[in-house]
Amino acid sequence: MVKRLYIHVPFCVEKCHYCAFISSPPQNGELGEYPDLLIRELRGHPSGGEALASIYFGGGTPSLLQPPQLARLLEEINKHSGISPDAEITLEVNPGTVDQSSLKGFRAAGINRLSLGIQSFDENHLKCLGRIHTAEQSHRAFQDIRAAGFTNVSIDLIHSLPNQTLGQWQTELNHALNLDPEHISIYGLTIEEGTPFAHSYPDNSPALADEDLSADMFDLADTLLTGSGFEHYEIANYARSGYQSQHNNGYWRRDGYLGLGVAAHSFLREGYGIRFSNPDTLEEYLRGVLSGKLPRIGEQQLTRHDAIAEYMFLGLRLAKGIDLNHFEQEFGVSLQSVYGSVIPELAGLGLLIQSESTITLTKRGMLLSNQVFSRLLP
C-alpha cells in the first residue's frame, strides 16, 4: 500500500558546489515537457487504494515549475490516487527562484507546505556553497511566503562549512529563529564524491570543521532551538508542536511510497519490502516512459535481515526511537533475540537508552549515529 508520493524535479538554475543529487539546468523546453512525462508515468501505476497522506516535490529546484504545472499535476494525482483532504503537500523552494506572485500561485495550486533552502545567511558562505541567492533574497522570500498565506514553512541550514566558526554558526541560528518558521532542518556539510567541493576540499583539508567543532555546532543548535520551543524529533530536524514533517516521518516509519520522475526511488510494503528506482538520466527516463513501460531499475526484494536493519536505522533516527512491541509485531521475533548483547553494550557506551518498551539514541548517539548503525547489522 502506498501512502506517500515523491516527485523528483531534476532541474536547477545552477548546480551547487556540494550537491550530489541528480539535477542540471533545463535544456530545450525540458521543463515545460516534464510534467507530461510525470503524468504518463503515474498512469502506468495501479490506481485506487488509500488516498495519499503526503506529497513531496523535491529536486533539483521544483520551484522552477510554474503554478499551473503544479496545479495540473496535483489534479492528475487526485484523479489517479486520491489525495486526503488533510494531506501534507510540500514544495522545495530556492529563495532565488520565487516572488510573491509565484508563491500565491503555488498556494492556489494546492501546495500547503514549503521547504525553503536557505542553507546560510552569510554571503561568503553562500558563495562558497555555490548558491544562486543572497541572504537578502532569503529574508524577502520568507516575507513573501508569509504574505502569500503559508503557515507551514521549513527552512534548511548547513553547518561545518569551510572556515566556519562556532560564533558564525550561532549567528546563523539566530537569523533562523528571528524568521520564526514552523520547522528547521540542520545538516552538517558532507563532501560527496564528484562534486566541486570534493575537488576543492580533499579529505583532511584544514578548512573543514573537525569532529569536535562539528559536535559543538550540533550541540549549539540543539540548545538554541529546543530552548526556543522547537522539538528535536529527528536527528537533523526540529519542529514546533504539530509541525513535524509528515512525509519524512513516513520514510522513517517505512510507510510505502511511490517515487515519480528521474532518479526517484520507491518503496512498496510487499513482503518485507520492495525497493526500486527510476533511471538517473532524463534520456533513459524519457525512453522508458514513452515506451509505455515503467522505467523501473535496480529492483530489490528485501529479506527479513534487510528489513530489520532498515527498521533500526530509520526508527532510531527519530527521538521516540524503537518500540519493542511494534518490532516484535513486525518481524515475529524479539529485538533482544536478534541483537543479544549489542544493545546493552551500546547503552553502556552512552549511545542508547534502553527502557522496558523502547530504545532511543542519546544526544551523543545522534552525533555518532553512523557508528551505532554499523553495530546494528543483524
C-alpha positions as YAML, in Angstrom:
chain: A
units: angstrom
residues:
- id: 1
  name: MET
  ca: [0.00, 0.00, 0.00]
- id: 2
  name: VAL
  ca: [1.34, 3.43, -0.98]
- id: 3
  name: LYS
  ca: [0.53, 6.29, 1.39]
- id: 4
  name: ARG
  ca: [3.02, 8.83, 0.10]
- id: 5
  name: LEU
  ca: [4.22, 10.23, -3.21]
- id: 6
  name: TYR
  ca: [7.60, 11.78, -4.01]
- id: 7
  name: ILE
  ca: [8.10, 13.70, -7.27]
- id: 8
  name: HIS
  ca: [11.65, 14.48, -8.36]
- id: 9
  name: VAL
  ca: [12.23, 17.58, -10.48]
- id: 10
  name: PRO
  ca: [15.79, 17.20, -11.81]
- id: 11
  name: PHE
  ca: [16.28, 20.81, -12.89]
- id: 12
  name: CYS
  ca: [18.09, 23.71, -11.25]
- id: 13
  name: VAL
  ca: [19.39, 27.11, -12.32]
- id: 14
  name: GLU
  ca: [22.95, 26.18, -11.41]
- id: 15
  name: LYS
  ca: [24.49, 23.19, -9.66]
- id: 16
  name: CYS
  ca: [25.52, 23.94, -6.05]
- id: 17
  name: HIS
  ca: [29.08, 23.07, -5.13]
- id: 18
  name: TYR
  ca: [28.09, 20.47, -2.52]
- id: 19
  name: CYS
  ca: [25.16, 18.89, -4.36]
- id: 20
  name: ALA
  ca: [25.29, 15.19, -5.25]
- id: 21
  name: PHE
  ca: [21.62, 14.94, -6.25]
- id: 22
  name: ILE
  ca: [20.57, 14.33, -9.85]
- id: 23
  name: SER
  ca: [19.96, 17.81, -11.24]
- id: 24
  name: SER
  ca: [21.06, 20.13, -14.05]
- id: 25
  name: PRO
  ca: [19.86, 23.29, -15.84]
- id: 26
  name: PRO
  ca: [16.91, 22.52, -18.16]
- id: 27
  name: GLN
  ca: [17.54, 22.49, -21.90]
- id: 28
  name: ASN
  ca: [15.31, 22.97, -24.96]
- id: 29
  name: GLY
  ca: [11.89, 23.04, -23.36]
- id: 30
  name: GLU
  ca: [12.57, 20.15, -20.96]
- id: 31
  name: LEU
  ca: [10.96, 21.97, -18.04]
- id: 32
  name: GLY
  ca: [7.73, 22.51, -19.96]
- id: 33
  name: GLU
  ca: [7.52, 18.89, -21.13]
- id: 34
  name: TYR
  ca: [8.47, 17.23, -17.86]
- id: 35
  name: PRO
  ca: [5.01, 17.28, -16.18]
- id: 36
  name: ASP
  ca: [3.61, 15.34, -19.16]
- id: 37
  name: LEU
  ca: [6.18, 12.60, -18.53]
- id: 38
  name: LEU
  ca: [5.32, 12.50, -14.83]
- id: 39
  name: ILE
  ca: [1.63, 12.11, -15.63]
- id: 40
  name: ARG
  ca: [2.32, 9.31, -18.12]
- id: 41
  name: GLU
  ca: [4.45, 7.52, -15.55]
- id: 42
  name: LEU
  ca: [1.79, 7.96, -12.86]
- id: 43
  name: ARG
  ca: [-0.91, 6.47, -15.09]
- id: 44
  name: GLY
  ca: [1.25, 3.37, -15.53]
- id: 45
  name: HIS
  ca: [0.93, 2.57, -11.83]
- id: 46
  name: PRO
  ca: [-2.15, 0.89, -10.30]
- id: 47
  name: SER
  ca: [-4.80, 3.37, -9.22]
- id: 48
  name: GLY
  ca: [-7.15, 3.34, -6.27]
- id: 49
  name: GLY
  ca: [-6.41, 2.26, -2.72]
- id: 50
  name: GLU
  ca: [-5.93, 4.56, 0.23]
- id: 51
  name: ALA
  ca: [-5.80, 8.29, -0.52]
- id: 52
  name: LEU
  ca: [-2.34, 9.83, -0.32]
- id: 53
  name: ALA
  ca: [-1.37, 11.24, 3.07]
- id: 54
  name: SER
  ca: [1.53, 13.32, 1.76]
- id: 55
  name: ILE
  ca: [3.10, 14.52, -1.48]
- id: 56
  name: TYR
  ca: [6.60, 15.96, -1.74]
- id: 57
  name: PHE
  ca: [8.08, 17.85, -4.71]
- id: 58
  name: GLY
  ca: [11.87, 17.66, -4.39]
- id: 59
  name: GLY
  ca: [14.88, 18.21, -6.59]
- id: 60
  name: GLY
  ca: [16.74, 19.87, -8.04]
- id: 61
  name: THR
  ca: [14.68, 23.01, -7.75]
- id: 62
  name: PRO
  ca: [10.98, 22.15, -8.12]
- id: 63
  name: SER
  ca: [10.05, 25.80, -7.56]
- id: 64
  name: LEU
  ca: [11.16, 26.28, -11.20]
- id: 65
  name: LEU
  ca: [7.83, 24.70, -12.16]
- id: 66
  name: GLN
  ca: [5.05, 27.17, -12.84]
- id: 67
  name: PRO
  ca: [1.93, 27.18, -10.63]
- id: 68
  name: PRO
  ca: [-0.33, 25.91, -13.47]
- id: 69
  name: GLN
  ca: [2.03, 22.96, -13.96]
- id: 70
  name: LEU
  ca: [1.80, 22.08, -10.27]
- id: 71
  name: ALA
  ca: [-1.98, 22.51, -10.28]
- id: 72
  name: ARG
  ca: [-2.28, 20.14, -13.24]
- id: 73
  name: LEU
  ca: [-0.01, 17.56, -11.61]
- id: 74
  name: LEU
  ca: [-1.98, 17.63, -8.37]
- id: 75
  name: GLU
  ca: [-5.27, 17.36, -10.28]
- id: 76
  name: GLU
  ca: [-4.00, 14.28, -12.12]
- id: 77
  name: ILE
  ca: [-2.64, 12.76, -8.91]
- id: 78
  name: ASN
  ca: [-6.01, 13.25, -7.22]
- id: 79
  name: LYS
  ca: [-7.82, 11.60, -10.15]
- id: 80
  name: HIS
  ca: [-5.44, 8.66, -10.13]
- id: 81
  name: SER
  ca: [-4.68, 8.03, -6.48]
- id: 82
  name: GLY
  ca: [-6.83, 10.35, -4.42]
- id: 83
  name: ILE
  ca: [-5.40, 12.96, -2.07]
- id: 84
  name: SER
  ca: [-6.54, 13.01, 1.54]
- id: 85
  name: PRO
  ca: [-8.25, 16.31, 2.49]
- id: 86
  name: ASP
  ca: [-5.63, 16.87, 5.20]
- id: 87
  name: ALA
  ca: [-2.66, 15.69, 3.12]
- id: 88
  name: GLU
  ca: [0.65, 17.49, 3.59]
- id: 89
  name: ILE
  ca: [1.81, 18.75, 0.17]
- id: 90
  name: THR
  ca: [5.36, 20.12, 0.24]
- id: 91
  name: LEU
  ca: [7.33, 22.05, -2.37]
- id: 92
  name: GLU
  ca: [11.06, 22.66, -2.04]
- id: 93
  name: VAL
  ca: [11.85, 26.29, -2.82]
- id: 94
  name: ASN
  ca: [15.07, 28.07, -3.73]
- id: 95
  name: PRO
  ca: [14.88, 31.68, -2.47]
- id: 96
  name: GLY
  ca: [16.32, 32.92, -5.76]
- id: 97
  name: THR
  ca: [13.51, 31.49, -7.88]
- id: 98
  name: VAL
  ca: [10.31, 32.86, -6.34]
- id: 99
  name: ASP
  ca: [8.38, 36.06, -5.78]
- id: 100
  name: GLN
  ca: [5.08, 36.81, -4.07]
- id: 101
  name: SER
  ca: [3.13, 36.18, -7.27]
- id: 102
  name: SER
  ca: [4.56, 32.70, -7.87]
- id: 103
  name: LEU
  ca: [4.16, 31.85, -4.18]
- id: 104
  name: LYS
  ca: [0.49, 32.82, -4.24]
- id: 105
  name: GLY
  ca: [0.18, 30.66, -7.34]
- id: 106
  name: PHE
  ca: [1.76, 27.69, -5.58]
- id: 107
  name: ARG
  ca: [-0.70, 28.03, -2.72]
- id: 108
  name: ALA
  ca: [-3.66, 28.30, -5.09]
- id: 109
  name: ALA
  ca: [-2.39, 25.18, -6.90]
- id: 110
  name: GLY
  ca: [-2.67, 23.17, -3.68]
- id: 111
  name: ILE
  ca: [0.76, 23.39, -2.07]
- id: 112
  name: ASN
  ca: [0.35, 23.79, 1.71]
- id: 113
  name: ARG
  ca: [3.92, 23.41, 2.99]
- id: 114
  name: LEU
  ca: [7.16, 24.96, 1.75]
- id: 115
  name: SER
  ca: [10.73, 23.86, 2.43]
- id: 116
  name: LEU
  ca: [12.95, 26.89, 1.89]
- id: 117
  name: GLY
  ca: [16.56, 26.05, 1.05]
- id: 118
  name: ILE
  ca: [18.31, 28.95, 2.75]
- id: 119
  name: GLN
  ca: [21.42, 26.96, 3.83]
- id: 120
  name: SER
  ca: [23.19, 30.08, 5.13]
- id: 121
  name: PHE
  ca: [22.59, 33.78, 5.84]
- id: 122
  name: ASP
  ca: [26.28, 34.60, 5.35]
- id: 123
  name: GLU
  ca: [27.15, 35.96, 1.89]
- id: 124
  name: ASN
  ca: [30.63, 34.42, 1.88]
- id: 125
  name: HIS
  ca: [29.28, 31.04, 2.85]
- id: 126
  name: LEU
  ca: [26.56, 31.25, 0.21]
- id: 127
  name: LYS
  ca: [29.22, 31.92, -2.43]
- id: 128
  name: CYS
  ca: [31.29, 29.04, -1.08]
- id: 129
  name: LEU
  ca: [28.27, 26.74, -1.37]
- id: 130
  name: GLY
  ca: [27.54, 27.94, -4.90]
- id: 131
  name: ARG
  ca: [24.03, 29.11, -4.04]
- id: 132
  name: ILE
  ca: [22.33, 31.41, -6.55]
- id: 133
  name: HIS
  ca: [20.57, 33.53, -3.92]
- id: 134
  name: THR
  ca: [21.70, 36.15, -1.42]
- id: 135
  name: ALA
  ca: [20.88, 36.49, 2.26]
- id: 136
  name: GLU
  ca: [18.61, 39.42, 1.40]
- id: 137
  name: GLN
  ca: [16.70, 37.24, -1.05]
- id: 138
  name: SER
  ca: [16.21, 34.63, 1.67]
- id: 139
  name: HIS
  ca: [14.69, 37.19, 4.02]
- id: 140
  name: ARG
  ca: [12.50, 38.61, 1.26]
- id: 141
  name: ALA
  ca: [11.40, 35.14, 0.14]
- id: 142
  name: PHE
  ca: [10.34, 34.28, 3.68]
- id: 143
  name: GLN
  ca: [8.36, 37.52, 3.98]
- id: 144
  name: ASP
  ca: [6.71, 36.81, 0.62]
- id: 145
  name: ILE
  ca: [5.89, 33.27, 1.75]
- id: 146
  name: ARG
  ca: [4.04, 34.62, 4.77]
- id: 147
  name: ALA
  ca: [2.32, 37.27, 2.65]
- id: 148
  name: ALA
  ca: [1.16, 34.51, 0.30]
- id: 149
  name: GLY
  ca: [-0.58, 32.83, 3.23]
- id: 150
  name: PHE
  ca: [1.67, 29.87, 4.02]
- id: 151
  name: THR
  ca: [1.55, 28.83, 7.67]
- id: 152
  name: ASN
  ca: [3.69, 25.68, 7.46]
- id: 153
  name: VAL
  ca: [7.25, 26.56, 6.46]
- id: 154
  name: SER
  ca: [10.53, 24.72, 6.95]
- id: 155
  name: ILE
  ca: [13.99, 26.16, 6.39]
- id: 156
  name: ASP
  ca: [17.26, 24.29, 5.78]
- id: 157
  name: LEU
  ca: [20.63, 25.29, 7.24]
- id: 158
  name: ILE
  ca: [24.07, 23.72, 6.75]
- id: 159
  name: HIS
  ca: [26.85, 23.84, 9.34]
- id: 160
  name: SER
  ca: [30.52, 22.76, 9.40]
- id: 161
  name: LEU
  ca: [31.22, 24.84, 6.30]
- id: 162
  name: PRO
  ca: [34.80, 25.61, 5.24]
- id: 163
  name: ASN
  ca: [36.40, 28.01, 7.75]
- id: 164
  name: GLN
  ca: [33.09, 28.48, 9.62]
- id: 165
  name: THR
  ca: [33.41, 29.38, 13.30]
- id: 166
  name: LEU
  ca: [31.10, 28.48, 16.16]
- id: 167
  name: GLY
  ca: [30.23, 32.17, 16.54]
- id: 168
  name: GLN
  ca: [29.22, 32.41, 12.89]
- id: 169
  name: TRP
  ca: [27.02, 29.34, 13.30]
- id: 170
  name: GLN
  ca: [25.31, 30.92, 16.30]
- id: 171
  name: THR
  ca: [24.58, 33.99, 14.18]
- id: 172
  name: GLU
  ca: [23.04, 31.74, 11.51]
- id: 173
  name: LEU
  ca: [20.80, 30.08, 14.08]
- id: 174
  name: ASN
  ca: [19.70, 33.43, 15.50]
- id: 175
  name: HIS
  ca: [18.76, 34.61, 12.00]
- id: 176
  name: ALA
  ca: [16.68, 31.46, 11.55]
- id: 177
  name: LEU
  ca: [14.93, 31.89, 14.88]
- id: 178
  name: ASN
  ca: [14.14, 35.52, 14.09]
- id: 179
  name: LEU
  ca: [12.26, 34.38, 10.98]
- id: 180
  name: ASP
  ca: [10.14, 32.10, 13.23]
- id: 181
  name: PRO
  ca: [9.46, 29.19, 10.85]
- id: 182
  name: GLU
  ca: [7.49, 26.14, 11.95]
- id: 183
  name: HIS
  ca: [10.29, 23.71, 11.13]
- id: 184
  name: ILE
  ca: [14.10, 23.84, 10.85]
- id: 185
  name: SER
  ca: [16.37, 21.18, 9.33]
- id: 186
  name: ILE
  ca: [20.05, 21.24, 10.32]
- id: 187
  name: TYR
  ca: [22.64, 19.39, 8.25]
- id: 188
  name: GLY
  ca: [26.37, 19.03, 8.66]
- id: 189
  name: LEU
  ca: [28.25, 19.51, 5.40]
- id: 190
  name: THR
  ca: [29.38, 16.27, 3.81]
- id: 191
  name: ILE
  ca: [31.82, 16.20, 0.91]
- id: 192
  name: GLU
  ca: [30.33, 13.95, -1.76]
- id: 193
  name: GLU
  ca: [32.42, 12.33, -4.47]
- id: 194
  name: GLY
  ca: [32.14, 14.01, -7.85]
- id: 195
  name: THR
  ca: [31.02, 17.41, -6.52]
- id: 196
  name: PRO
  ca: [33.06, 20.62, -6.89]
- id: 197
  name: PHE
  ca: [33.64, 20.51, -3.13]
- id: 198
  name: ALA
  ca: [35.34, 17.13, -3.46]
- id: 199
  name: HIS
  ca: [37.97, 18.76, -5.67]
- id: 200
  name: SER
  ca: [38.31, 21.96, -3.64]
- id: 201
  name: TYR
  ca: [38.37, 20.36, -0.19]
- id: 202
  name: PRO
  ca: [40.04, 16.93, -0.16]
- id: 203
  name: ASP
  ca: [39.91, 14.74, 2.94]
- id: 204
  name: ASN
  ca: [41.53, 16.33, 6.00]
- id: 205
  name: SER
  ca: [41.54, 19.80, 4.45]
- id: 206
  name: PRO
  ca: [42.30, 22.28, 7.26]
- id: 207
  name: ALA
  ca: [39.42, 24.46, 6.01]
- id: 208
  name: LEU
  ca: [36.86, 21.85, 7.04]
- id: 209
  name: ALA
  ca: [35.46, 21.59, 10.55]
- id: 210
  name: ASP
  ca: [36.94, 18.78, 12.63]
- id: 211
  name: GLU
  ca: [34.77, 16.33, 14.56]
- id: 212
  name: ASP
  ca: [34.94, 18.34, 17.78]
- id: 213
  name: LEU
  ca: [33.82, 21.58, 16.12]
- id: 214
  name: SER
  ca: [31.04, 19.78, 14.24]
- id: 215
  name: ALA
  ca: [29.86, 18.28, 17.53]
- id: 216
  name: ASP
  ca: [29.91, 21.72, 19.16]
- id: 217
  name: MET
  ca: [27.80, 23.08, 16.29]
- id: 218
  name: PHE
  ca: [25.30, 20.23, 16.69]
- id: 219
  name: ASP
  ca: [25.09, 20.85, 20.44]
- id: 220
  name: LEU
  ca: [24.70, 24.60, 19.99]
- id: 221
  name: ALA
  ca: [21.86, 24.13, 17.51]
- id: 222
  name: ASP
  ca: [20.15, 21.71, 19.85]
- id: 223
  name: THR
  ca: [20.46, 24.07, 22.82]
- id: 224
  name: LEU
  ca: [19.22, 27.16, 20.97]
- id: 225
  name: LEU
  ca: [16.39, 25.50, 19.07]
- id: 226
  name: THR
  ca: [14.97, 23.42, 21.92]
- id: 227
  name: GLY
  ca: [15.37, 26.45, 24.18]
- id: 228
  name: SER
  ca: [13.20, 28.37, 21.72]
- id: 229
  name: GLY
  ca: [10.38, 25.85, 21.84]
- id: 230
  name: PHE
  ca: [11.33, 23.53, 18.99]
- id: 231
  name: GLU
  ca: [11.08, 19.78, 19.48]
- id: 232
  name: HIS
  ca: [14.14, 17.80, 18.37]
- id: 233
  name: TYR
  ca: [12.13, 14.96, 16.85]
- id: 234
  name: GLU
  ca: [14.70, 13.51, 14.44]
- id: 235
  name: ILE
  ca: [18.49, 13.66, 14.21]
- id: 236
  name: ALA
  ca: [18.51, 16.60, 11.79]
- id: 237
  name: ASN
  ca: [15.03, 18.03, 12.31]
- id: 238
  name: TYR
  ca: [13.29, 20.40, 14.73]
- id: 239
  name: ALA
  ca: [9.63, 21.39, 14.71]
- id: 240
  name: ARG
  ca: [7.07, 23.47, 16.53]
- id: 241
  name: SER
  ca: [4.28, 21.42, 18.08]
- id: 242
  name: GLY
  ca: [2.12, 19.94, 15.33]
- id: 243
  name: TYR
  ca: [4.55, 20.74, 12.51]
- id: 244
  name: GLN
  ca: [6.74, 17.67, 12.14]
- id: 245
  name: SER
  ca: [7.29, 16.66, 8.51]
- id: 246
  name: GLN
  ca: [4.62, 14.04, 7.95]
- id: 247
  name: HIS
  ca: [6.18, 12.95, 4.67]
- id: 248
  name: ASN
  ca: [9.61, 12.35, 6.14]
- id: 249
  name: ASN
  ca: [8.09, 10.71, 9.20]
- id: 250
  name: GLY
  ca: [6.58, 8.25, 6.74]
- id: 251
  name: TYR
  ca: [10.04, 7.43, 5.36]
- id: 252
  name: TRP
  ca: [11.39, 6.82, 8.86]
- id: 253
  name: ARG
  ca: [8.43, 4.58, 9.71]
- id: 254
  name: ARG
  ca: [8.84, 2.62, 6.47]
- id: 255
  name: ASP
  ca: [5.48, 3.64, 5.03]
- id: 256
  name: GLY
  ca: [5.03, 2.61, 1.42]
- id: 257
  name: TYR
  ca: [5.77, 5.41, -1.05]
- id: 258
  name: LEU
  ca: [5.97, 5.87, -4.79]
- id: 259
  name: GLY
  ca: [8.61, 8.00, -6.49]
- id: 260
  name: LEU
  ca: [7.93, 9.65, -9.85]
- id: 261
  name: GLY
  ca: [10.48, 11.27, -12.13]
- id: 262
  name: VAL
  ca: [14.15, 10.99, -12.96]
- id: 263
  name: ALA
  ca: [16.15, 9.13, -10.27]
- id: 264
  name: ALA
  ca: [13.12, 8.86, -7.96]
- id: 265
  name: HIS
  ca: [13.10, 5.95, -5.50]
- id: 266
  name: SER
  ca: [10.09, 3.90, -4.40]
- id: 267
  name: PHE
  ca: [9.33, 1.52, -1.53]
- id: 268
  name: LEU
  ca: [6.40, -0.87, -1.56]
- id: 269
  name: ARG
  ca: [5.20, -2.72, 1.54]
- id: 270
  name: GLU
  ca: [5.02, -6.14, -0.09]
- id: 271
  name: GLY
  ca: [6.56, -8.97, 1.92]
- id: 272
  name: TYR
  ca: [9.45, -7.41, 3.81]
- id: 273
  name: GLY
  ca: [9.53, -4.60, 1.25]
- id: 274
  name: ILE
  ca: [10.48, -3.90, -2.35]
- id: 275
  name: ARG
  ca: [12.76, -1.02, -3.31]
- id: 276
  name: PHE
  ca: [13.40, 0.23, -6.84]
- id: 277
  name: SER
  ca: [14.32, 3.43, -8.61]
- id: 278
  name: ASN
  ca: [13.94, 5.23, -11.91]
- id: 279
  name: PRO
  ca: [16.81, 5.87, -14.37]
- id: 280
  name: ASP
  ca: [19.06, 8.72, -13.30]
- id: 281
  name: THR
  ca: [19.25, 10.45, -16.69]
- id: 282
  name: LEU
  ca: [16.41, 12.28, -18.39]
- id: 283
  name: GLU
  ca: [17.15, 10.48, -21.66]
- id: 284
  name: GLU
  ca: [16.75, 6.99, -20.15]
- id: 285
  name: TYR
  ca: [13.71, 8.06, -18.16]
- id: 286
  name: LEU
  ca: [12.12, 9.55, -21.30]
- id: 287
  name: ARG
  ca: [12.67, 6.33, -23.27]
- id: 288
  name: GLY
  ca: [11.13, 4.26, -20.51]
- id: 289
  name: VAL
  ca: [8.03, 6.42, -20.14]
- id: 290
  name: LEU
  ca: [7.41, 6.81, -23.89]
- id: 291
  name: SER
  ca: [7.80, 3.06, -24.45]
- id: 292
  name: GLY
  ca: [4.79, 2.51, -22.21]
- id: 293
  name: LYS
  ca: [6.84, 0.55, -19.70]
- id: 294
  name: LEU
  ca: [7.52, 1.77, -16.18]
- id: 295
  name: PRO
  ca: [11.16, 2.90, -16.09]
- id: 296
  name: ARG
  ca: [11.94, 0.71, -13.07]
- id: 297
  name: ILE
  ca: [15.56, -0.29, -12.39]
- id: 298
  name: GLY
  ca: [17.52, -1.86, -9.54]
- id: 299
  name: GLU
  ca: [14.56, -3.67, -8.00]
- id: 300
  name: GLN
  ca: [15.42, -5.25, -4.65]
- id: 301
  name: GLN
  ca: [13.21, -7.66, -2.73]
- id: 302
  name: LEU
  ca: [14.21, -7.17, 0.90]
- id: 303
  name: THR
  ca: [14.95, -10.12, 3.14]
- id: 304
  name: ARG
  ca: [13.95, -10.13, 6.79]
- id: 305
  name: HIS
  ca: [17.54, -9.22, 7.68]
- id: 306
  name: ASP
  ca: [17.41, -6.26, 5.26]
- id: 307
  name: ALA
  ca: [14.10, -5.10, 6.69]
- id: 308
  name: ILE
  ca: [15.26, -5.39, 10.30]
- id: 309
  name: ALA
  ca: [18.38, -3.33, 9.54]
- id: 310
  name: GLU
  ca: [16.29, -0.65, 7.80]
- id: 311
  name: TYR
  ca: [13.76, -0.62, 10.61]
- id: 312
  name: MET
  ca: [16.53, 0.00, 13.14]
- id: 313
  name: PHE
  ca: [18.46, 2.60, 11.11]
- id: 314
  name: LEU
  ca: [15.35, 4.59, 10.23]
- id: 315
  name: GLY
  ca: [13.49, 4.21, 13.51]
- id: 316
  name: LEU
  ca: [16.45, 5.23, 15.65]
- id: 317
  name: ARG
  ca: [16.72, 8.49, 13.72]
- id: 318
  name: LEU
  ca: [13.52, 9.51, 15.48]
- id: 319
  name: ALA
  ca: [13.72, 10.84, 19.03]
- id: 320
  name: LYS
  ca: [10.97, 8.43, 20.09]
- id: 321
  name: GLY
  ca: [13.11, 5.57, 18.83]
- id: 322
  name: ILE
  ca: [12.15, 1.92, 18.50]
- id: 323
  name: ASP
  ca: [9.01, 0.48, 20.09]
- id: 324
  name: LEU
  ca: [9.95, -3.05, 21.19]
- id: 325
  name: ASN
  ca: [6.39, -4.39, 20.94]
- id: 326
  name: HIS
  ca: [5.99, -3.00, 17.42]
- id: 327
  name: PHE
  ca: [9.31, -4.57, 16.40]
- id: 328
  name: GLU
  ca: [8.05, -7.98, 17.54]
- id: 329
  name: GLN
  ca: [4.72, -7.50, 15.76]
- id: 330
  name: GLU
  ca: [6.55, -6.51, 12.57]
- id: 331
  name: PHE
  ca: [9.08, -9.34, 12.48]
- id: 332
  name: GLY
  ca: [7.74, -12.10, 14.73]
- id: 333
  name: VAL
  ca: [10.83, -12.13, 16.94]
- id: 334
  name: SER
  ca: [12.01, -10.05, 19.87]
- id: 335
  name: LEU
  ca: [14.66, -7.41, 19.32]
- id: 336
  name: GLN
  ca: [16.76, -8.99, 22.06]
- id: 337
  name: SER
  ca: [16.79, -12.32, 20.20]
- id: 338
  name: VAL
  ca: [18.18, -10.58, 17.12]
- id: 339
  name: TYR
  ca: [20.79, -8.36, 18.75]
- id: 340
  name: GLY
  ca: [21.66, -10.12, 22.00]
- id: 341
  name: SER
  ca: [24.29, -8.15, 23.91]
- id: 342
  name: VAL
  ca: [24.75, -5.43, 21.26]
- id: 343
  name: ILE
  ca: [22.03, -3.15, 22.66]
- id: 344
  name: PRO
  ca: [23.27, -3.28, 26.29]
- id: 345
  name: GLU
  ca: [26.83, -2.67, 25.04]
- id: 346
  name: LEU
  ca: [25.77, 0.44, 23.11]
- id: 347
  name: ALA
  ca: [23.77, 1.61, 26.12]
- id: 348
  name: GLY
  ca: [26.85, 1.12, 28.29]
- id: 349
  name: LEU
  ca: [28.80, 3.38, 25.93]
- id: 350
  name: GLY
  ca: [26.23, 6.13, 26.41]
- id: 351
  name: LEU
  ca: [24.91, 5.87, 22.85]
- id: 352
  name: LEU
  ca: [21.49, 4.33, 23.52]
- id: 353
  name: ILE
  ca: [18.86, 4.41, 26.23]
- id: 354
  name: GLN
  ca: [17.03, 1.13, 26.75]
- id: 355
  name: SER
  ca: [13.77, 1.04, 28.68]
- id: 356
  name: GLU
  ca: [11.21, -1.73, 29.11]
- id: 357
  name: SER
  ca: [9.34, -0.62, 25.99]
- id: 358
  name: THR
  ca: [11.70, 1.47, 23.81]
- id: 359
  name: ILE
  ca: [15.24, 2.00, 22.58]
- id: 360
  name: THR
  ca: [16.33, 5.55, 21.75]
- id: 361
  name: LEU
  ca: [19.54, 7.30, 20.79]
- id: 362
  name: THR
  ca: [21.13, 9.63, 23.31]
- id: 363
  name: LYS
  ca: [22.34, 13.04, 22.10]
- id: 364
  name: ARG
  ca: [25.81, 11.52, 21.88]
- id: 365
  name: GLY
  ca: [24.33, 8.61, 19.98]
- id: 366
  name: MET
  ca: [22.80, 11.03, 17.48]
- id: 367
  name: LEU
  ca: [26.23, 12.58, 16.93]
- id: 368
  name: LEU
  ca: [27.77, 9.15, 16.43]
- id: 369
  name: SER
  ca: [24.77, 7.58, 14.73]
- id: 370
  name: ASN
  ca: [26.76, 6.01, 11.91]
- id: 371
  name: GLN
  ca: [28.86, 4.13, 14.46]
- id: 372
  name: VAL
  ca: [25.70, 2.95, 16.20]
- id: 373
  name: PHE
  ca: [24.07, 1.84, 12.95]
- id: 374
  name: SER
  ca: [27.17, -0.11, 11.88]
- id: 375
  name: ARG
  ca: [26.73, -2.26, 15.01]
- id: 376
  name: LEU
  ca: [23.10, -2.98, 14.17]
- id: 377
  name: LEU
  ca: [23.60, -5.01, 11.01]
- id: 378
  name: PRO
  ca: [21.94, -8.30, 12.04]
...
